[in-house]
C-alpha cells in the first residue's frame, strides 16, 4: 500500500531528521539544529551568519574593536599625564621655574587638553548610545564627572603653583595630590567605560535573541496553520 501524503500533525514524539542528520528536530524536548545555521539546545539559541560567526560573536567582536579604540585614547591621555608629571618633577627640583621650564609645562598642559578632547568625544558617543541604560549609564556619567573635576583641579593646581615662578613645599604637595586624584579618576573612568561597553553588548545580544524568538514564533504559527489546513483536507478525502 502506498501513501500519497503524510501529515506532520500525526508526529508527536521522537526525532525528525533529514537523510544527512544535519537538520533535525527533537519532538520530545524542543531542541533543534538546522544544518548548524540555526540551533537551540534547550537553553541557548544561536544563528550563524554567512561568515561563519554567530550573531552573538559578531556583536562581541564589534564591541571588542570599540573597546580597543577607547583604550587607545585612554592610554594616550595616560601618557600625556605621565609626560606632564615628568616635566613638572624636573622643573620643581630647585623650586624655581625658569622661562624654558614654564614653556615646557604649558606645552605639556596643552597636550593633555588635546587628549582630553578625544576622551570627551569617546564619552559623548558612548553615553548617547541607545543601548546603554540603567546603572552602567549612571556609573559612566558619574565617573566622567569625577574625571572632569580631577582634570580641572590638576590644571588649576599647576597654574597656581607656577604663577610666581617659585614652588613652595605646600604647592608641590598640592600638585602631587592633584596628580594622584587625576590618576584615580582616570582609572575609574576606564573601568566604567568597560562596564558600559559590556552592558551595550549584552543589550544587543538580548535584542537579537528576542528578535529571533519573535520570528521563530511567527514561523511556527505559519507551520501550525499549514498543518491545520492539511488535516482539514485529509479529513475530507482518503489518503491511502
N, C-alpha and C positions, 0 to 999 in steps of 0.2 A: 504494500500500500504506500503510495507516495503522497506527501502533504504539499500543497501548493503554498501554504502560509503558516508561519509560526508566530504566535502572539507573545510579545515580550511581557505582557502583564501576567502571564502564567508562571513566570520565573520569580520565585520568592526567596530563594536561598542559594548558597554556593557561589562559584566564581564564573563570571563571564569573561572570556578571553579570546583574542584573535589567534590565528594559527601560529604566529611567531612568539606569542607570550609577552610581547612588548606593551600591548594595550589590554588592560583588564579592569574589572570592577568586582570588588568583593561585596556581594549582596548581604553578607551577614553583619559586617561592621561599617560599611560605607566607604572603606578605603578604595582608592583607585589610582591608576597610573596610565596616562595616555601617551605612550611612546616616550616617556621621560620628559615630555614637554609640559604637561600639567599633572601634578601629583598631590595626593592627600594621604597622609599616613595615620589619620585619626587625631593628630594634634597640629601638624604643620602643613600649610597649604603653600605650594610654590608653583611659579610659572617660569619656564625657561625661555629666554629671548633668543633672537636669531643668532647672536654672537656666542651663545652657549652659557651666558650668565643668567642667574635668576633675577627677578625684579628686585628682590632684597639686596642682592650683591651689587647690582647696578647703582642702587641708591647709596649703599655704603661706600662704594668706590668714589662716587661723586662727592660725598661728604668728606671722605679722607683727602681727596685732592684739594678741597677748600680748606681743610684743616692745615695742610701743608702751606697754603698761601698765607693763612692767618699767622701761623707760627713763624713764617719767614719775616713778616712785618714786625712781630713781637721780638724776634731775635735782633732785627735791625735797630729797634729803639733801645734794646738792652745794650747793644754795642755802643750806641751813641751816648747812653748814660755812663757806661764804663769809661769811654774816652773823655767825657767831661770830668769825671771823677779823677782820672789820671792827671789831667791838665790842672785841676784845682790843687791836687796834692803837691804838685811841683811848684805851683805859684805861691802856695801858702807856707812853704818851708821857712822862709826868712821873715814872714809876717808883713812883707812889703809887696805891693802889686805894681810892677813897673808897666810901662806903656805896652811893650810887646806881650806881656802876660795878660794884660787887660784885653788886648785884641784877640789873643788866642782863646780866652774864656768866652768872649762874645761870639766868636765863630762856632765854638762847640755848643753854646746855647742855641744858636740858630739851627745847627744840625739836629739838635734834639727836637726843636719845634717842627722842623720839616718832617721828621719821622713820626711825630705825634699826629700830624695831619693825616698821614697814611693810616694810623691806628683809628683815628676818628672816622675815616671813610669805611674801614672794615667794620667798625662797630655799627655805624648807621645802616649799612647793608644787612648786617646780621640781625639787628634789633627790629628792623622793619619787616623781616621775613614773616609771612602769614602763618607759617607752620610753627613759629616759636611763640609759646603761650605759657601762662601759669608761673610756677616757681622759677623755672630756668630763665624766663624772660625777666622776672623781677630781680633775680640774683645778678644777671648780667648788667642790668641798669644800675644797681647799687654798686657793683664793682667798678663800673666805668665812672660813676660819680666820685667814688673814693680815689680812683686814679687821677681824675681831673684835679681834685683838690691837692693831692700829693704833688702833682706836676707844678701847679701854681705856687705852692708853698716852697718847693725847691728853687724855682726861678727867683722868687722874691728873696729867699734867704741868701742866695748867691749875690744878687744885685745889691742888697743891703750891706753885705759883708765887704764888697769891693768898692763901694761908693766913695770912701775916703782914701782909697789906695792902701789902707792898713788893715791887717787882720788880727783881731783880738782873740784871746782864748775862747771867750763866750761865742763870738761869731763863728769861729771854727767848729765849735761844738754844735751850734745850731745848723750849720750846713751839713755836717756829718749825720745829724739826726734826720734832717730832711731827706738826705740820700737813702738812709735806711728805710724810712717810711715809703719813699718812692719805689724802692725795690720790692717791698712787701706788697704794695698796692698793685704793682705790675704783675707780680706772680699770681696774686688772687684773680686779677683780670684775665690772665692766661687760662687759669683753671675754669673760670666761668664761661669763657669762650668755648672751651672743650665741652663743657656740660650743655651749653646751648646748641652746639652742633649735633651732639648726640641726641638731644631732645627733638631736633628737627628731623634727623634720620628716622627716629622711632615713629614720629608722626606720619612721615611719608610712607613708611612701611605699613603702618596701620591703615592708612587711606588706601594703599594698594590692595591689601587683603580685603578690606571692606568692599572695594570696587569689584574685585574678582568674585567675592561671595555673592554680591548682588547679581552679577552677570551669570554666575552659575545657577542661581535660583531662577532667573528668567529662563535659562536654557532648560532647566529641569521642568519648569512649568510647561514649556512648549512640548517637551518629550511626553509628559504625562497627558497632555491634551491629545497628542497623536495616538497614544496607547488607548485612551478612552474612545477615540474615534474608530480605531481599528477593532476594538472589542464590540462596538455597536454594529459595525459592518459584519463582523464574524457571527454575531447572533442572528443576522438576517439571512445567512446562507450557510451551506455545508462546505467546510474547507477540505475535508478529506473524504 
